[in-house]
Amino acid sequence: MLKQVIILLSFSLISIFSYGSYIIIPMGEDNQSNHLKAYGIAYWVLQNDIEVDWLLNYDGGS
């Protein structure tokens, strides 16, 4: 029982201190109806002097 608690606490602490370095916002017809949201997020990030990588056709689009 103690081993399970220690493992659970370890994973909890690791997840608290881990941050994602990238976020992918799908803009296909199935995922989003308002494409301006993705542009707004990119604009906000650029205004805060953070680099933005814009992927075109990463999901096999035309």
C-alpha positions in Angstrom: 0.0 0.0 0.0 2.8 2.4 0.9 4.5 1.7 -2.4 1.4 2.6 -4.3 1.0 5.9 -2.4 4.6 6.8 -3.1 4.2 6.1 -6.8 1.0 8.1 -6.9 2.6 11.1 -5.2 5.7 10.9 -7.5 3.5 11.0 -10.6 1.5 13.8 -9.1 4.6 15.9 -8.4 6.0 15.2 -11.8 2.8 16.3 -13.5 2.7 19.5 -11.5 6.1 20.6 -12.6 5.9 19.5 -16.2 4.9 22.1 -18.8 4.1 21.7 -22.5 6.3 23.5 -24.9 4.0 23.4 -27.8 0.3 23.6 -28.4 -1.4 22.5 -31.6 -4.8 24.1 -32.5 -6.5 22.0 -35.2 -8.3 24.2 -37.7 -10.1 21.6 -39.8 -13.8 21.6 -40.4 -14.3 18.8 -37.9 -12.5 20.5 -35.1 -13.4 24.2 -35.2 -16.1 26.4 -36.6 -14.5 29.8 -35.7 -11.0 29.9 -37.2 -10.4 33.4 -35.8 -9.7 31.9 -32.4 -6.4 30.3 -33.6 -5.3 33.6 -35.2 -6.2 35.5 -32.0 -4.2 33.2 -29.9 -1.2 33.5 -32.3 -1.6 37.3 -32.3 -1.7 37.4 -28.4 1.5 35.2 -28.2 3.3 37.4 -30.7 2.3 40.6 -28.8 3.9 39.0 -25.7 7.2 38.5 -27.6 7.0 34.7 -27.8 8.0 32.9 -30.9 5.1 31.2 -32.9 5.5 28.3 -35.2 2.7 28.1 -37.8 2.2 24.7 -39.4 0.5 24.6 -42.7 -1.1 21.4 -43.9 0.5 19.3 -41.1 -2.5 17.0 -41.2 -2.3 16.2 -44.9 -4.5 19.1 -46.1 -4.5 20.4 -49.6 
